[in-house]
């Protein structure tokens, strides 16, 4: 099993998306590989060096998920009601195997 970081970018206006939120949360909570998930909090960003660009989304979320393969994770997240209803403008799924902390994917790489 590997750990994956999944980044969602949402539309600027989330009014319609919030109508699907209960279904999205229920679906997400039922996924066995879920480690943590949540929408980014607005106005708490710190951007180092340089000016923000138009490419930086105002609304988004981070999901950390354990899965067998990237293909399995993508297939699973194709079932997200937000995805199926077109509220995810961009989805990035990236394998993320941290060497430190409680989610260490490969204990032989841990400093502890």
Wavefront OBJ file of the C-alpha trace (Angstrom):
o trace
v 0.000 0.000 0.000
v 1.149 3.497 -0.791
v -0.004 6.892 0.413
v -1.401 9.428 -2.041
v -1.949 13.166 -1.734
v -4.987 14.252 -3.719
v -5.494 17.940 -4.418
v -8.866 19.237 -5.589
v -9.450 22.658 -7.125
v -13.017 23.931 -6.779
v -14.860 26.737 -8.575
v -14.812 30.249 -7.098
v -18.555 30.074 -6.441
v -19.250 26.953 -4.360
v -22.961 27.631 -3.784
v -24.164 24.749 -5.966
v -21.330 22.500 -4.807
v -22.419 22.861 -1.168
v -25.754 21.254 -2.077
v -23.832 18.054 -2.892
v -21.525 18.352 0.134
v -23.450 15.916 2.405
v -23.356 13.238 -0.309
v -19.637 13.946 -0.947
v -18.783 13.689 2.760
v -20.770 10.489 3.206
v -19.044 8.948 0.183
v -15.599 10.087 1.322
v -16.122 8.851 4.886
v -16.990 5.394 3.534
v -13.641 5.029 1.713
v -11.445 2.566 3.631
v -8.138 4.163 2.640
v -9.035 7.656 3.875
v -6.438 9.084 6.259
v -7.495 12.737 6.346
v -9.439 15.176 4.169
v -10.511 18.773 4.245
v -11.090 21.969 2.337
v -8.404 24.620 2.592
v -9.332 27.547 4.817
v -9.560 30.873 3.016
v -7.472 33.885 3.994
v -4.995 31.806 6.003
v -2.492 31.308 3.202
v 1.146 32.275 3.392
v 2.899 32.458 0.058
v 6.669 32.740 0.194
v 8.737 34.642 -2.324
v 6.864 36.332 -5.096
v 3.366 37.460 -5.845
v 0.316 35.203 -6.005
v -0.759 34.380 -9.519
v -4.159 33.836 -11.083
v -3.260 30.140 -11.206
v -3.509 29.821 -7.428
v -7.065 28.704 -6.690
v -9.115 30.332 -3.979
v -10.972 27.105 -3.202
v -9.504 23.655 -2.928
v -8.985 20.651 -0.704
v -6.366 18.110 0.284
v -7.122 14.435 0.778
v -4.540 11.932 2.039
v -5.446 8.401 1.055
v -3.861 4.958 1.241
v -4.301 2.750 -1.813
v -2.913 -0.138 -3.812
v -1.920 1.884 -6.889
v -2.444 5.258 -8.487
v -4.850 3.655 -10.972
v -6.928 2.227 -8.118
v -7.000 5.593 -6.343
v -8.044 7.419 -9.519
v -10.742 4.845 -10.176
v -11.999 5.185 -6.594
v -12.086 8.972 -6.724
v -13.952 8.934 -10.027
v -16.862 7.925 -7.780
v -16.731 11.135 -5.710
v -20.042 13.006 -6.070
v -18.089 16.276 -6.457
v -16.233 14.751 -9.430
v -19.359 13.226 -10.949
v -21.208 16.543 -10.723
v -18.383 18.576 -12.271
v -17.375 20.568 -9.173
v -13.723 19.541 -9.287
v -12.032 21.773 -11.832
v -8.675 20.082 -11.396
v -7.614 16.943 -9.573
v -3.991 16.043 -8.890
v -3.252 12.579 -7.524
v 0.341 12.121 -6.477
v 2.023 9.223 -4.699
v 3.389 10.544 -1.424
v 5.382 8.239 0.795
v 6.545 10.331 3.744
v 9.621 9.062 5.596
v 8.677 10.757 8.887
v 5.607 10.819 11.102
v 2.705 8.474 11.810
v 1.966 7.845 8.115
v 5.414 6.482 7.295
v 4.974 4.343 4.222
v 8.343 2.557 4.404
v 9.551 2.098 7.992
v 13.059 1.226 6.745
v 13.377 4.854 5.572
v 12.304 6.354 8.911
v 14.826 8.134 11.098
v 13.204 6.649 14.226
l 1 2 3 4 5 6 7 8 9 10 11 12 13 14 15 16 17 18 19 20 21 22 23 24 25 26 27 28 29 30 31 32 33 34 35 36 37 38 39 40 41 42 43 44 45 46 47 48 49 50 51 52 53 54 55 56 57 58 59 60 61 62 63 64 65 66 67 68 69 70 71 72 73 74 75 76 77 78 79 80 81 82 83 84 85 86 87 88 89 90 91 92 93 94 95 96 97 98 99 100 101 102 103 104 105 106 107 108 109 110 111 112
